Amino acid sequence: MSIQDTIKQQVTGNKVVLYMKGTPQFPQCGFSSNAANILKACGVTEYLSVNVLADPEIRQGIKEYSSWPTIPQLYVNGEFVGGSDIMTEMYQKGELQKMLGA
């Protein structure tokens, strides 16, 4: 199985997936911390978080998968939503809460 197949499986097999640096408990960058905090604020407790620092193949592969150059990356229902800035903007407008079913 290729790294792209692995990523596709993660994204399509889970309602919410956050590719981030570190973990929700111990984020390794401010943007990843912000993304995890937004999910928490939306009441999302069950989601797959993938630490890209633990796997260089995924770290590179996810950028190719989404054609998006930065981490974190949020996926909801198999669709790429965006990174920390987009999540913040959508959260402030109430759009992310609707998407996540909060």
Residue frames as qw, qx, qy, qz and C-alpha x, y, z in Angstrom:
[[0.000, 0.888, 0.459, 0.000, 0.00, 0.00, 0.00],
 [0.408, 0.454, -0.025, 0.791, 1.35, 3.43, -0.96],
 [0.168, -0.220, -0.449, 0.850, 1.48, 6.38, 1.43],
 [0.317, -0.042, -0.226, -0.920, -1.30, 7.99, -0.62],
 [0.587, -0.269, -0.704, -0.295, -3.47, 4.88, -0.07],
 [0.427, -0.275, -0.667, 0.545, -2.76, 5.04, 3.67],
 [0.032, 0.128, 0.172, -0.976, -3.74, 8.71, 3.81],
 [0.454, -0.141, -0.466, -0.747, -6.88, 8.10, 1.75],
 [0.564, -0.296, -0.770, 0.020, -7.84, 5.29, 4.13],
 [0.271, -0.262, -0.526, 0.762, -7.33, 7.56, 7.16],
 [0.158, 0.084, -0.052, -0.982, -9.28, 10.44, 5.62],
 [0.550, -0.120, -0.503, -0.656, -12.21, 8.36, 4.35],
 [0.583, -0.211, -0.780, 0.082, -12.35, 5.95, 7.30],
 [0.299, -0.396, -0.542, 0.678, -12.79, 8.64, 9.99],
 [0.078, 0.882, 0.461, 0.049, -15.33, 11.46, 10.27],
 [0.031, -0.986, 0.152, -0.051, -12.72, 13.97, 11.46],
 [0.871, -0.010, -0.017, 0.490, -8.97, 13.74, 10.83],
 [0.053, -0.985, 0.159, 0.037, -6.37, 16.29, 11.90],
 [0.823, 0.226, -0.125, 0.506, -2.85, 16.01, 10.51],
 [0.235, -0.956, 0.076, -0.159, -0.72, 17.97, 12.94],
 [0.448, 0.490, -0.589, 0.461, 2.74, 18.43, 14.42],
 [0.106, -0.208, 0.742, -0.628, 2.65, 16.57, 17.70],
 [0.207, -0.401, -0.892, -0.043, -0.52, 15.33, 19.40],
 [0.273, -0.750, -0.324, -0.507, -3.63, 17.12, 20.70],
 [0.695, -0.671, -0.193, 0.172, -2.24, 16.67, 24.24],
 [0.524, -0.573, 0.241, 0.582, 1.28, 17.79, 23.27],
 [0.590, 0.786, 0.164, 0.088, 1.21, 19.91, 20.11],
 [0.705, -0.207, 0.164, 0.658, 4.62, 20.75, 18.66],
 [0.217, 0.171, 0.229, 0.933, 3.67, 24.05, 16.99],
 [0.183, 0.256, 0.348, -0.883, 1.31, 26.92, 17.63],
 [0.496, 0.139, -0.406, -0.755, -0.79, 26.30, 14.53],
 [0.493, -0.091, -0.860, -0.095, -1.33, 22.64, 15.47],
 [0.114, -0.226, -0.703, 0.664, -2.20, 23.68, 19.01],
 [0.332, 0.212, 0.033, -0.919, -4.72, 26.19, 17.66],
 [0.535, 0.046, -0.646, -0.542, -6.31, 23.56, 15.38],
 [0.399, -0.174, -0.879, 0.195, -6.67, 21.04, 18.23],
 [0.010, 0.251, 0.518, -0.818, -8.13, 23.73, 20.51],
 [0.431, 0.127, -0.229, -0.864, -10.70, 24.73, 17.87],
 [0.540, -0.096, -0.790, -0.274, -11.86, 21.11, 17.54],
 [0.274, -0.233, -0.775, 0.520, -12.15, 20.95, 21.32],
 [0.167, 0.220, 0.224, -0.935, -14.13, 24.22, 21.37],
 [0.534, 0.065, -0.460, -0.706, -16.47, 22.70, 18.77],
 [0.770, -0.209, 0.393, -0.457, -17.09, 19.79, 21.13],
 [0.847, 0.350, -0.388, -0.097, -15.20, 17.27, 18.98],
 [0.549, -0.617, 0.551, -0.123, -13.58, 14.74, 21.28],
 [0.802, 0.015, 0.580, 0.139, -13.38, 11.72, 18.97],
 [0.579, 0.785, -0.151, -0.158, -11.15, 12.23, 15.97],
 [0.906, 0.051, 0.068, 0.414, -8.06, 10.76, 14.38],
 [0.024, -0.951, 0.269, 0.148, -5.00, 12.90, 14.94],
 [0.911, 0.241, 0.013, 0.334, -1.93, 12.03, 12.92],
 [0.383, -0.816, 0.230, 0.367, 1.44, 13.29, 14.17],
 [0.718, 0.687, -0.085, 0.075, 3.33, 14.11, 10.96],
 [0.050, -0.811, 0.567, -0.131, 6.58, 14.53, 12.91],
 [0.702, -0.281, 0.645, -0.110, 6.49, 10.80, 13.70],
 [0.723, 0.260, 0.605, 0.211, 6.35, 9.81, 10.01],
 [0.089, -0.497, 0.335, 0.795, 8.26, 11.79, 7.35],
 [0.109, 0.183, 0.835, 0.508, 6.44, 9.86, 4.59],
 [0.021, -0.736, -0.675, 0.043, 3.06, 11.05, 5.84],
 [0.175, -0.706, -0.081, 0.681, 4.42, 14.55, 6.45],
 [0.039, -0.302, 0.542, 0.783, 5.34, 14.81, 2.76],
 [0.044, 0.278, 0.906, 0.318, 2.48, 12.64, 1.49],
 [0.037, 0.708, 0.627, -0.323, -0.29, 14.71, 3.04],
 [0.004, 0.625, -0.134, -0.769, 1.00, 17.86, 1.33],
 [0.048, 0.125, -0.767, -0.627, 0.77, 16.04, -2.01],
 [0.033, 0.426, 0.904, -0.024, -2.60, 14.47, -1.16],
 [0.035, 0.796, 0.485, -0.362, -4.23, 17.85, -0.48],
 [0.459, 0.547, 0.182, 0.676, -2.01, 20.03, -2.68],
 [0.315, -0.920, -0.045, -0.227, -1.71, 22.18, 0.45],
 [0.548, 0.532, -0.480, 0.432, 1.84, 23.06, 1.59],
 [0.084, -0.487, 0.550, -0.673, 1.36, 23.44, 5.34],
 [0.520, -0.328, -0.778, 0.129, 0.44, 21.46, 8.45],
 [0.411, 0.136, 0.864, -0.257, -2.00, 21.23, 10.24],
 [0.338, -0.003, -0.594, -0.730, -4.65, 19.99, 7.83],
 [0.464, 0.111, 0.658, -0.582, -8.23, 19.20, 8.79],
 [0.284, -0.049, -0.791, -0.540, -10.46, 16.71, 6.98],
 [0.476, 0.117, 0.570, -0.659, -14.16, 16.28, 7.71],
 [0.779, 0.367, 0.423, -0.283, -16.19, 13.49, 6.08],
 [0.775, 0.180, 0.442, 0.414, -13.33, 12.80, 3.66],
 [0.358, 0.847, 0.176, 0.351, -13.09, 16.42, 2.48],
 [0.530, 0.010, -0.203, 0.823, -10.11, 18.70, 2.97],
 [0.150, -0.900, -0.396, 0.101, -11.24, 21.71, 5.02],
 [0.280, 0.854, -0.172, 0.405, -8.01, 23.66, 5.46],
 [0.565, 0.131, -0.523, 0.625, -5.31, 24.64, 7.88],
 [0.313, -0.401, -0.553, 0.660, -5.21, 26.64, 11.09],
 [0.054, 0.163, -0.044, -0.984, -6.13, 30.03, 9.53],
 [0.415, -0.171, -0.602, -0.660, -9.10, 28.63, 7.61],
 [0.460, -0.386, -0.785, 0.151, -10.27, 26.70, 10.69],
 [0.184, -0.323, -0.399, 0.838, -10.08, 29.88, 12.80],
 [0.218, 0.060, -0.255, -0.940, -12.03, 31.90, 10.22],
 [0.489, -0.241, -0.717, -0.435, -14.70, 29.19, 9.84],
 [0.396, -0.362, -0.735, 0.416, -14.96, 28.79, 13.62],
 [0.045, -0.248, -0.234, 0.939, -15.47, 32.54, 14.13],
 [0.387, 0.023, -0.367, -0.846, -18.26, 32.52, 11.51],
 [0.674, -0.024, 0.524, -0.520, -19.90, 29.45, 13.06],
 [0.725, 0.410, -0.395, -0.387, -19.37, 27.42, 9.86],
 [0.301, 0.353, -0.874, 0.141, -17.02, 24.86, 11.35],
 [0.371, -0.037, 0.726, -0.578, -19.42, 24.05, 14.19],
 [0.760, 0.323, 0.071, -0.559, -22.17, 23.33, 11.61],
 [0.607, 0.472, -0.618, -0.165, -19.82, 21.18, 9.52],
 [0.181, 0.259, -0.888, 0.333, -18.78, 19.21, 12.60],
 [0.538, -0.438, -0.651, -0.308, -22.37, 18.88, 13.76],
 [0.251, -0.035, -0.603, 0.757, -21.75, 20.77, 17.01]]
